[in-house]
Amino acid sequence: MVMWILILLRNIQIKSISKFSFSLSLFFFLIEECVICNYFVLVGEPTAISCPVITLPMPHSDYNLTWYKNGSSTPITTERHARIHQRKGLLWFIPATLEDSGLYECEVRSLNRSKQKIINLKVFKNDNDLCFNGEMKYDQIVKSANAGKIICPDLENFKDEDNINPEIHWYKECKSGFLEDKRLVLAEGENAILILNATIQDKGNYTCRMVYTFMGKQYNVSRTMNLEVKESPLKMRPEFIYPNNNTIEVELGSQVTVDCNTTGADGFEVFWTGNGVYIDVFYVSRIFAKPNKHFRLWNFSSTKHWDAPPTFTDAENPLQHGEETAYDGRPVYSVKLIISEVHSEDYEQPFVCQASNAFGQVASYIILKHRAPDVQRWLTGVFVSFLLLTFIILVVYKIFKIDLVLWYRNFGCAFVSKEDGKIYDACVLYTKGCGGSNFYRLETFVLRILPNVLEQQCGYNLFILGRDDLPGEAVVSVADEIFKQSRRLMIIFGSETFSCVQLEDASEQQLALYSALIRDETQVILIEMDGTQDYTSMPESIRYIKQKHGAIQWKGDFSEKSCSANTKFWKNVRYQMPAKKKVSFSEVYLSPQTLNNSAAKGN
C-alpha cells in the first residue's frame, strides 16, 4: 500500500494537470475492504449496491464500471424500466425478490488496467409477526445519562428527484407512539432520533421506514437498529471489592499475598500502608506492593463485597500502580500486598489499602492473625484413626482370637477354678460301637490322648464315662449328678459311632444322657473323629447340639507332635474349656477314680 501511494505521488509530480484525474483514480483502485462483500435487503424493498473497488460518485470519466451476474459475460442492462439494472455505477434491484440472492461482479476498467470485486447479495424475510429480521440489524450503542442518537443508515441513494429525503416513520419493537417521550426528539435532516437522557429502558429494536418513488411506483425502504445502552461511569468515590476490614489467618514464616481491588472513577490512585508508612513497589523489601497490569474483571455479580479476594490475572511490571478496566461502566483497579515472610510483628497490625479519586478517599484494612487449630480436621483425624485401629483390632482378634484368649489365661491374670461348687472341668462321653479299628482309635483318643493333654499338660479335672464310673453303677441314675458337677460336657464321636451302634441298654443309657443335656445349661464341646460325621441318622438331641455349638474335628495321629497342647486342635479345645490355672500335676491332678474310691472307703 505504501509503495503504491509513493508511486501515486510521483505520478502527480511528473504528470500534467490533464492527467491528474487518472492518477487520482488509481488511488481508489487500492481501496479494498473485503474479498467478497455482503449486502442484505428485505424482500420486496429496493436496494442500490455500490462497487467497493472505488468510491462513488466520481466526477471524472476516466474509467468504466460494469456489473455482471457472477459467471456471466453479459453485462446487466442499463434500462431503467428493468427491475434489475445498473445506473450511475450502482446495481439497482427495484424491488428485490428472494430469487435475486446470489453473487454479482463489478468490474472497473481504466486506460491500462482493470479490477473486479465479488458481491454476495442476500434477500431475507422478516421474522414471523415482526417487522424485522432478528439477524439483520444494525448495532448501535449509547451511554446512559448522556445524549445519544439512533441513526437510520444507508438512505442516501433513495432521495426524490429534488434531492430531498422523504419523511421517515419510526417504530420501537414494531410499535409506534414511543416518540411521545419528551426525551426523544427527531433530528431534522439527519434521519435520526436524538435521546436527551438515555436510560436502560431505551434499549431495544428500532425500525425506520420511508417511501421511495421510482417510475411512478412507491416502495418501502426500512432499516432496523438494535440499540444497546451501556452504563456511564458514576461520579462517586471509589468502592472496595476486597478487603473489607477483615482478618486472615496465616502461619509464621509463610508468604502472604492480598489483593486490594476497587472500583471508581477515572484518575484515582490505590496504594497500601503498614503501620502508617507507605508500602513501596520495590521487590528488595520484605513487604512490598505489586500492581496488577492487564487486570480484568469479567463476570462479577452486582454484590460489591466478598468474603475472600477474587483471583485475577497478574503482570510482572512493578513500575505502574495498576491498570483501569471497565466494570459495569466503572474502572477497576488492583494492587497486591506481598509479604514474602511473615514475622511476629506483622500480627495484629492493620495493613491499610487506600483509594482516592476526584470525589473522595476511602480506606479498608486487613489484619493478620495466627492460624487457629483446625479442630474439625483434628477430630476427623482422631475419628478416622479410631475406626482404623478398631478395624485392625477386629481383624487381629478374628485371626488370633484363640491364641489371645489362651495367652491371657496363662499370663494376663492368675486364674483359679471358679468356686461354683463343681468338681469336674468336663464330663467326657463317647458312644461305644461294634468294635473295629475305628473304635480302637476312638478309645485310644478318649482314654489315653485326651487325659494326657488336658489332665497332665493343662491341669484339667475330667470325668470320663467308661473310666471313672464305678463298675456296675447305673449311668442313668447318676447322670444328673455328674452334669451338675461338671463345667463342660464333651461328646466324642467316631466315624462309625452311629452306623454300627446297637439298640442295647447301654446305648439307650448313653443316649438318655444326650437328651438330659437339652434340659441343662452346661456348655457342650463336640469332637468329631476322622472327618465330618453324618448326623442325619443321629438322635434329634445330637443334631440340636451340633447346630447350636458346632464341632471340633480331630484329623491327627497319635504321634508326640499331635499330643502337644499347643497344636491347633488342642488350642481350640482349650479355648472352649473353662479357664484353669496352670499348676503342677502333684497339686491339681487327682483322678476321679481315686476320689470315688476314697469316698467308698469312707462309707
HELIX and SHEET records of a PDB file:
HELIX    1   1 VAL A    2  ILE A   14  1                                  13    
HELIX    2   2 ILE A   17  LYS A   19  5                                   3    
HELIX    3   3 PHE A   20  PHE A   29  1                                  10    
HELIX    4   4 LEU A   98  ASP A  100  5                                   3    
HELIX    5   5 PHE A  178  GLU A  180  5                                   3    
HELIX    6   6 ILE A  200  ASP A  202  5                                   3    
HELIX    7   7 SER A  344  ASP A  346  5                                   3    
HELIX    8   8 VAL A  375  TRP A  407  1                                  33    
HELIX    9   9 TYR A  408  GLY A  412  3                                   5    
HELIX   10  10 SER A  437  THR A  444  1                                   8    
HELIX   11  11 PHE A  445  ILE A  449  3                                   5    
HELIX   12  12 LEU A  450  LEU A  450  1                                   1    
HELIX   13  13 PRO A  451  GLN A  457  3                                   7    
HELIX   14  14 VAL A  475  LYS A  484  1                                  10    
HELIX   15  15 ASP A  505  ILE A  518  1                                  14    
HELIX   16  16 TYR A  535  SER A  537  5                                   3    
HELIX   17  17 GLU A  540  HIS A  549  1                                  10    
HELIX   18  18 LYS A  568  GLN A  576  1                                   9    
HELIX   19  19 PHE A  585  VAL A  588  1                                   4    
HELIX   20  20 PRO A  592  GLY A  602  1                                  11    
SHEET    1   A 4 ILE A  36  LEU A  42  0                                        
SHEET    2   A 4 SER A 114  PHE A 124  1                                        
SHEET    3   A 4 GLY A 102  ARG A 109 -1                                        
SHEET    4   A 4 ASN A  64  LYS A  69 -1                                        
SHEET    1   B 3 THR A  47  SER A  50  0                                        
SHEET    2   B 3 LEU A  90  PHE A  93 -1                                        
SHEET    3   B 3 ILE A  84  ARG A  87 -1                                        
SHEET    1   C 4 TYR A 138  LYS A 143  0                                        
SHEET    2   C 4 LYS A 217  LYS A 230  1                                        
SHEET    3   C 4 GLY A 204  PHE A 214 -1                                        
SHEET    4   C 4 ILE A 168  LYS A 172 -1                                        
SHEET    1   D 3 GLY A 148  ILE A 151  0                                        
SHEET    2   D 3 ALA A 192  ILE A 195 -1                                        
SHEET    3   D 3 LEU A 184  ALA A 187 -1                                        
SHEET    1   E 4 GLU A 239  TYR A 242  0                                        
SHEET    2   E 4 VAL A 256  THR A 263 -1                                        
SHEET    3   E 4 ARG A 330  ILE A 339 -1                                        
SHEET    4   E 4 ILE A 287  PRO A 291 -1                                        
SHEET    1   F 4 GLU A 239  TYR A 242  0                                        
SHEET    2   F 4 VAL A 256  THR A 263 -1                                        
SHEET    3   F 4 ARG A 330  ILE A 339 -1                                        
SHEET    4   F 4 THR A 325  TYR A 327 -1                                        
SHEET    1   G 5 ASN A 246  VAL A 250  0                                        
SHEET    2   G 5 GLY A 360  HIS A 370  1                                        
SHEET    3   G 5 PRO A 350  ASN A 357 -1                                        
SHEET    4   G 5 GLU A 269  GLY A 274 -1                                        
SHEET    5   G 5 VAL A 277  TYR A 278 -1                                        
SHEET    1   H 5 LEU A 462  ILE A 464  0                                        
SHEET    2   H 5 ALA A 426  TYR A 430  1                                        
SHEET    3   H 5 ARG A 488  PHE A 493  1                                        
SHEET    4   H 5 GLN A 523  MET A 529  1                                        
SHEET    5   H 5 ILE A 552  TRP A 554  1                                        
END                                                                             
